[in-house]
Amino acid sequence: MKNNIPCNVIVDLLPLYKEEICSEETKILVEEHLAECADCRRLSEQVTIPKAEKKEAPTETETFKKVGKKLKKSRFTKFMSVLMCICLVLFAGVNAAWYILKYRPMKKLCEGMEKIAPYDDGSKDLPRVNKVTVYSSEDDKYRYLVGMPHYLNFSMGYMLVAPKGAVSVDSNGMRGIDSRSEEPILCMSFCHNLSPSDRVEVTASFDETYDGQKTKGMFIFFTDFDFKALKEAQYLDPEDTAKLRDFIEKHRDELNDMKKAAQDKWGEYLK
């Protein structure tokens, strides 16, 4: 006589019975039912449990290869981590050096001056135009400009003294010179920490004749801080060299006045 367990319950227990993972009591109940129930016995014969594949143990050589790959990967990861840390430290160091040695000293020069560029004039910017931040102020005689350096640029930056009306600044911070001005324009560029370079830039205006017509010619040249020696004179024509020396002698008092105005404006480091 069949035990009282329904066939549906036995069907649910067959996988556990086949895999031999059921309790001993469950095993006995299932076997008793199968002995008396032909349908469940036939179903039990059809149920097959796939045998788990036994993986062969890796050889010693394969083990060493796997360990070697893991070690290489670990070393590469450590190397990249150290390299990234070094790059971040270097980048932070360059940023700090630029800010302390270049940007902050020049920013102090702009105290009491008005930022005039860049500004939006409604026109489309030319491609690849690096805008320059420019500060300006004026007194009764001169206009003073400070051009700020671009980010992480240690060589850029200038201070300019010019007669009022002789220099204009566009929306991108680019300087424009009025060629009608008879007076020189003095521009000083500075290296890190406002250490002056060994030269100043002078913009000169000359009367020239071109195709039989008189016109104004602009010439930018470099001289020392005392306006006694031309810089890079070896690259100039003898005629141009003589013309520039005459210009310096003619405008020496004006150049010295502008230098004195720059000293009064920006401090002891120009003296």
DRENDO-1510 file (C-alpha; in Angstrom, 1 decimal, always signed):
<recs>
REC; n; res; u; v; w
REC; 1; MET; +0.0; +0.0; +0.0 .
REC; 2; LYS; +1.3; +3.5; -0.9 .
REC; 3; ASN; +2.3; +5.8; +1.9 .
REC; 4; ASN; +0.2; +8.9; +2.3 .
REC; 5; ILE; +2.7; +11.3; +0.6 .
REC; 6; PRO; +1.2; +12.7; -2.6 .
REC; 7; CYS; +3.0; +12.1; -5.9 .
REC; 8; ASN; +3.6; +15.8; -6.4 .
REC; 9; VAL; +5.6; +16.0; -3.2 .
REC; 10; ILE; +7.7; +13.0; -4.3 .
REC; 11; VAL; +8.3; +14.7; -7.7 .
REC; 12; ASP; +9.6; +17.8; -5.9 .
REC; 13; LEU; +11.9; +15.6; -3.7 .
REC; 14; LEU; +13.4; +13.6; -6.6 .
REC; 15; PRO; +16.2; +16.0; -7.4 .
REC; 16; LEU; +17.3; +16.1; -3.8 .
REC; 17; TYR; +17.0; +12.3; -3.7 .
REC; 18; LYS; +19.0; +11.8; -6.9 .
REC; 19; GLU; +21.8; +14.2; -5.7 .
REC; 20; GLU; +21.8; +12.4; -2.3 .
REC; 21; ILE; +21.6; +15.6; -0.4 .
REC; 22; CYS; +18.3; +14.9; +1.4 .
REC; 23; SER; +18.0; +13.5; +5.0 .
REC; 24; GLU; +17.8; +9.8; +5.7 .
REC; 25; GLU; +14.1; +10.0; +6.7 .
REC; 26; THR; +13.3; +11.7; +3.4 .
REC; 27; LYS; +15.3; +9.1; +1.5 .
REC; 28; ILE; +13.3; +6.3; +3.1 .
REC; 29; LEU; +9.9; +7.9; +2.4 .
REC; 30; VAL; +10.8; +8.5; -1.3 .
REC; 31; GLU; +12.0; +4.9; -1.7 .
REC; 32; GLU; +8.9; +3.5; -0.1 .
REC; 33; HIS; +6.8; +5.5; -2.4 .
REC; 34; LEU; +8.8; +4.6; -5.5 .
REC; 35; ALA; +8.5; +0.9; -4.6 .
REC; 36; GLU; +4.7; +1.1; -4.7 .
REC; 37; CYS; +4.1; +3.8; -7.4 .
REC; 38; ALA; +5.0; +2.8; -11.0 .
REC; 39; ASP; +4.5; +6.4; -12.4 .
REC; 40; CYS; +6.8; +8.0; -9.9 .
REC; 41; ARG; +9.3; +5.2; -10.3 .
REC; 42; ARG; +9.3; +5.7; -14.1 .
REC; 43; LEU; +9.8; +9.5; -13.6 .
REC; 44; SER; +12.6; +8.8; -11.2 .
REC; 45; GLU; +14.4; +6.8; -13.8 .
REC; 46; GLN; +14.1; +9.6; -16.3 .
REC; 47; VAL; +15.5; +12.2; -13.9 .
REC; 48; THR; +19.3; +12.6; -14.5 .
REC; 49; ILE; +21.6; +14.9; -12.5 .
REC; 50; PRO; +24.6; +16.1; -14.5 .
REC; 51; LYS; +27.8; +15.2; -12.8 .
REC; 52; ALA; +30.1; +18.1; -11.9 .
REC; 53; GLU; +33.2; +18.2; -14.0 .
REC; 54; LYS; +36.3; +17.8; -12.0 .
REC; 55; LYS; +38.9; +20.3; -12.9 .
REC; 56; GLU; +42.4; +19.1; -13.0 .
REC; 57; ALA; +44.8; +20.7; -10.6 .
REC; 58; PRO; +47.0; +23.3; -12.3 .
REC; 59; THR; +50.6; +22.2; -12.8 .
REC; 60; GLU; +53.4; +23.9; -11.0 .
REC; 61; THR; +54.4; +25.8; -14.2 .
REC; 62; GLU; +50.8; +27.1; -14.7 .
REC; 63; THR; +50.7; +28.2; -11.0 .
REC; 64; PHE; +53.9; +30.2; -11.3 .
REC; 65; LYS; +52.6; +31.8; -14.5 .
REC; 66; LYS; +49.4; +32.9; -12.9 .
REC; 67; VAL; +51.3; +34.3; -9.8 .
REC; 68; GLY; +53.8; +36.1; -12.1 .
REC; 69; LYS; +51.0; +37.8; -14.1 .
REC; 70; LYS; +49.4; +38.9; -10.8 .
REC; 71; LEU; +52.7; +40.3; -9.6 .
REC; 72; LYS; +53.3; +42.2; -12.9 .
REC; 73; LYS; +49.8; +43.6; -12.8 .
REC; 74; SER; +50.3; +44.7; -9.2 .
REC; 75; ARG; +53.7; +46.3; -10.0 .
REC; 76; PHE; +52.3; +48.2; -12.9 .
REC; 77; THR; +49.3; +49.5; -10.8 .
REC; 78; LYS; +51.7; +50.7; -8.2 .
REC; 79; PHE; +54.0; +52.3; -10.8 .
REC; 80; MET; +51.1; +54.1; -12.4 .
REC; 81; SER; +49.8; +55.3; -9.0 .
REC; 82; VAL; +53.3; +56.6; -8.0 .
REC; 83; LEU; +53.6; +58.3; -11.4 .
REC; 84; MET; +50.2; +60.0; -11.1 .
REC; 85; CYS; +51.1; +61.2; -7.6 .
REC; 86; ILE; +54.4; +62.7; -8.9 .
REC; 87; CYS; +52.6; +64.4; -11.8 .
REC; 88; LEU; +50.0; +65.9; -9.4 .
REC; 89; VAL; +52.7; +67.1; -7.1 .
REC; 90; LEU; +54.7; +68.7; -10.0 .
REC; 91; PHE; +51.5; +70.3; -11.4 .
REC; 92; ALA; +50.6; +71.7; -8.0 .
REC; 93; GLY; +54.2; +73.0; -7.6 .
REC; 94; VAL; +54.2; +74.8; -10.9 .
REC; 95; ASN; +50.8; +76.3; -10.1 .
REC; 96; ALA; +52.1; +77.5; -6.8 .
REC; 97; ALA; +55.3; +78.9; -8.3 .
REC; 98; TRP; +53.4; +80.8; -11.0 .
REC; 99; TYR; +51.0; +82.3; -8.5 .
REC; 100; ILE; +53.6; +83.3; -6.0 .
REC; 101; LEU; +56.4; +84.4; -8.3 .
REC; 102; LYS; +54.4; +85.8; -11.2 .
REC; 103; TYR; +50.7; +86.4; -10.8 .
REC; 104; ARG; +50.5; +87.7; -7.3 .
REC; 105; PRO; +53.3; +90.3; -7.6 .
REC; 106; MET; +51.8; +91.6; -10.9 .
REC; 107; LYS; +48.3; +91.7; -9.4 .
REC; 108; LYS; +49.6; +94.0; -6.7 .
REC; 109; LEU; +50.7; +96.4; -9.3 .
REC; 110; CYS; +47.1; +96.8; -10.4 .
REC; 111; GLU; +45.9; +98.2; -7.1 .
REC; 112; GLY; +44.0; +101.4; -7.7 .
REC; 113; MET; +43.8; +100.7; -11.5 .
REC; 114; GLU; +40.7; +99.9; -13.5 .
REC; 115; LYS; +40.3; +96.6; -15.5 .
REC; 116; ILE; +39.7; +97.6; -19.1 .
REC; 117; ALA; +40.2; +94.4; -21.0 .
REC; 118; PRO; +39.0; +91.9; -22.1 .
REC; 119; TYR; +35.4; +93.1; -22.6 .
REC; 120; ASP; +32.6; +92.1; -24.9 .
REC; 121; ASP; +32.2; +94.5; -27.8 .
REC; 122; GLY; +29.6; +92.4; -29.6 .
REC; 123; SER; +31.9; +91.2; -32.3 .
REC; 124; LYS; +33.0; +87.6; -32.9 .
REC; 125; ASP; +36.4; +86.7; -31.6 .
REC; 126; LEU; +39.1; +85.9; -34.1 .
REC; 127; PRO; +40.2; +82.2; -33.9 .
REC; 128; ARG; +43.0; +81.4; -31.5 .
REC; 129; VAL; +43.1; +84.9; -30.0 .
REC; 130; ASN; +44.7; +84.8; -26.5 .
REC; 131; LYS; +42.9; +87.5; -24.6 .
REC; 132; VAL; +45.1; +89.6; -22.3 .
REC; 133; THR; +43.8; +91.0; -19.0 .
REC; 134; VAL; +44.8; +94.7; -18.9 .
REC; 135; TYR; +44.5; +97.3; -16.1 .
REC; 136; SER; +44.8; +101.0; -16.7 .
REC; 137; SER; +45.0; +104.3; -14.9 .
REC; 138; GLU; +46.0; +107.9; -15.9 .
REC; 139; ASP; +47.4; +111.1; -14.4 .
REC; 140; ASP; +47.6; +114.5; -15.8 .
REC; 141; LYS; +50.4; +113.5; -18.2 .
REC; 142; TYR; +50.6; +109.7; -18.7 .
REC; 143; ARG; +48.6; +106.6; -19.2 .
REC; 144; TYR; +49.7; +103.5; -17.3 .
REC; 145; LEU; +48.9; +100.0; -18.4 .
REC; 146; VAL; +49.6; +96.6; -16.7 .
REC; 147; GLY; +49.2; +93.5; -18.9 .
REC; 148; MET; +48.7; +90.4; -16.8 .
REC; 149; PRO; +50.3; +87.1; -17.7 .
REC; 150; HIS; +48.4; +84.1; -19.1 .
REC; 151; TYR; +47.9; +81.1; -16.9 .
REC; 152; LEU; +51.2; +79.4; -16.1 .
REC; 153; ASN; +53.1; +81.8; -18.4 .
REC; 154; PHE; +56.2; +82.9; -16.6 .
REC; 155; SER; +57.6; +85.2; -19.4 .
REC; 156; MET; +54.5; +87.2; -20.2 .
REC; 157; GLY; +53.4; +90.4; -18.4 .
REC; 158; TYR; +54.3; +94.1; -18.9 .
REC; 159; MET; +54.0; +97.6; -17.5 .
REC; 160; LEU; +53.7; +100.4; -19.9 .
REC; 161; VAL; +53.9; +104.2; -19.6 .
REC; 162; ALA; +52.7; +106.3; -22.5 .
REC; 163; PRO; +51.6; +109.9; -23.2 .
REC; 164; LYS; +47.8; +110.2; -22.8 .
REC; 165; GLY; +46.1; +109.3; -26.1 .
REC; 166; ALA; +49.1; +107.5; -27.6 .
REC; 167; VAL; +48.0; +104.0; -26.7 .
REC; 168; SER; +44.6; +102.2; -27.0 .
REC; 169; VAL; +43.5; +98.8; -25.9 .
REC; 170; ASP; +40.9; +96.7; -27.8 .
REC; 171; SER; +38.4; +94.2; -26.5 .
REC; 172; ASN; +41.0; +91.3; -26.5 .
REC; 173; GLY; +43.6; +93.3; -24.6 .
REC; 174; MET; +45.8; +94.0; -27.6 .
REC; 175; ARG; +47.6; +97.4; -27.7 .
REC; 176; GLY; +47.2; +99.9; -30.4 .
REC; 177; ILE; +49.6; +102.7; -31.1 .
REC; 178; ASP; +48.6; +106.1; -32.4 .
REC; 179; SER; +51.3; +106.7; -35.1 .
REC; 180; ARG; +50.6; +110.4; -35.0 .
REC; 181; SER; +52.2; +110.6; -31.6 .
REC; 182; GLU; +55.6; +112.3; -31.6 .
REC; 183; GLU; +56.6; +111.1; -28.2 .
REC; 184; PRO; +58.1; +107.8; -27.3 .
REC; 185; ILE; +56.3; +105.0; -25.5 .
REC; 186; LEU; +58.1; +103.1; -22.7 .
REC; 187; CYS; +57.2; +99.4; -22.0 .
REC; 188; MET; +58.9; +97.2; -19.3 .
REC; 189; SER; +58.6; +93.5; -19.3 .
REC; 190; PHE; +59.4; +91.5; -16.2 .
REC; 191; CYS; +60.5; +88.0; -15.3 .
REC; 192; HIS; +59.5; +86.0; -12.2 .
REC; 193; ASN; +59.0; +87.9; -9.0 .
REC; 194; LEU; +59.0; +91.2; -10.8 .
REC; 195; SER; +62.8; +91.0; -11.4 .
REC; 196; PRO; +63.3; +93.4; -14.3 .
REC; 197; SER; +64.9; +92.1; -17.4 .
REC; 198; ASP; +68.0; +93.7; -18.7 .
REC; 199; ARG; +66.1; +95.8; -21.3 .
REC; 200; VAL; +63.1; +98.0; -21.9 .
REC; 201; GLU; +61.0; +98.3; -25.0 .
REC; 202; VAL; +60.7; +101.7; -26.6 .
REC; 203; THR; +58.2; +102.6; -29.4 .
REC; 204; ALA; +59.4; +105.4; -31.6 .
REC; 205; SER; +57.7; +107.3; -34.3 .
REC; 206; PHE; +59.5; +108.7; -37.4 .
REC; 207; ASP; +58.7; +110.7; -40.4 .
REC; 208; GLU; +59.4; +108.6; -43.4 .
REC; 209; THR; +59.0; +109.0; -47.2 .
REC; 210; TYR; +57.4; +106.1; -49.0 .
REC; 211; ASP; +56.8; +106.2; -52.8 .
REC; 212; GLY; +57.4; +109.9; -52.7 .
REC; 213; GLN; +54.8; +110.5; -49.9 .
REC; 214; LYS; +55.6; +111.5; -46.3 .
REC; 215; THR; +54.2; +109.1; -43.7 .
REC; 216; LYS; +54.7; +108.1; -40.1 .
REC; 217; GLY; +56.8; +105.0; -39.4 .
REC; 218; MET; +56.7; +103.1; -36.1 .
REC; 219; PHE; +59.8; +101.4; -34.8 .
REC; 220; ILE; +60.0; +99.2; -31.7 .
REC; 221; PHE; +63.5; +98.7; -30.2 .
REC; 222; PHE; +65.1; +97.6; -27.0 .
REC; 223; THR; +67.6; +99.5; -24.8 .
REC; 224; ASP; +69.0; +99.3; -21.3 .
REC; 225; PHE; +67.3; +101.0; -18.3 .
REC; 226; ASP; +69.6; +104.0; -18.6 .
REC; 227; PHE; +68.8; +104.4; -22.4 .
REC; 228; LYS; +72.6; +104.3; -23.2 .
REC; 229; ALA; +73.0; +101.0; -25.1 .
REC; 230; LEU; +70.8; +99.5; -27.8 .
REC; 231; LYS; +70.0; +95.8; -27.4 .
REC; 232; GLU; +70.3; +93.4; -30.3 .
REC; 233; ALA; +71.8; +96.2; -32.4 .
REC; 234; GLN; +73.7; +93.6; -34.4 .
REC; 235; TYR; +70.5; +92.7; -36.1 .
REC; 236; LEU; +69.8; +96.3; -37.2 .
REC; 237; ASP; +70.9; +98.1; -40.3 .
REC; 238; PRO; +73.6; +100.8; -39.6 .
REC; 239; GLU; +71.2; +103.4; -40.9 .
REC; 240; ASP; +68.5; +102.3; -38.5 .
REC; 241; THR; +70.9; +102.0; -35.6 .
REC; 242; ALA; +72.0; +105.6; -36.2 .
REC; 243; LYS; +68.4; +106.8; -36.5 .
REC; 244; LEU; +67.5; +105.1; -33.2 .
REC; 245; ARG; +70.5; +106.6; -31.3 .
REC; 246; ASP; +69.5; +110.0; -32.6 .
REC; 247; PHE; +65.9; +109.3; -31.4 .
REC; 248; ILE; +67.1; +108.4; -27.9 .
REC; 249; GLU; +69.3; +111.5; -27.6 .
REC; 250; LYS; +66.4; +113.7; -28.8 .
REC; 251; HIS; +63.9; +112.2; -26.4 .
REC; 252; ARG; +66.2; +111.3; -23.5 .
REC; 253; ASP; +64.5; +113.7; -21.1 .
REC; 254; GLU; +61.1; +112.4; -22.0 .
REC; 255; LEU; +62.3; +108.8; -21.6 .
REC; 256; ASN; +63.8; +109.6; -18.2 .
REC; 257; ASP; +60.5; +111.4; -17.2 .
REC; 258; MET; +58.5; +108.2; -18.1 .
REC; 259; LYS; +61.0; +106.0; -16.2 .
REC; 260; LYS; +60.6; +108.3; -13.2 .
REC; 261; ALA; +56.8; +108.2; -13.5 .
REC; 262; ALA; +57.0; +104.3; -13.6 .
REC; 263; GLN; +59.2; +104.3; -10.5 .
REC; 264; ASP; +56.8; +106.6; -8.7 .
REC; 265; LYS; +53.8; +104.4; -9.8 .
REC; 266; TRP; +55.1; +100.9; -9.2 .
REC; 267; GLY; +57.8; +101.1; -6.6 .
REC; 268; GLU; +61.3; +100.6; -5.5 .
REC; 269; TYR; +62.1; +97.6; -7.7 .
REC; 270; LEU; +62.3; +99.9; -10.8 .
REC; 271; LYS; +64.9; +102.2; -9.2 .
</recs>
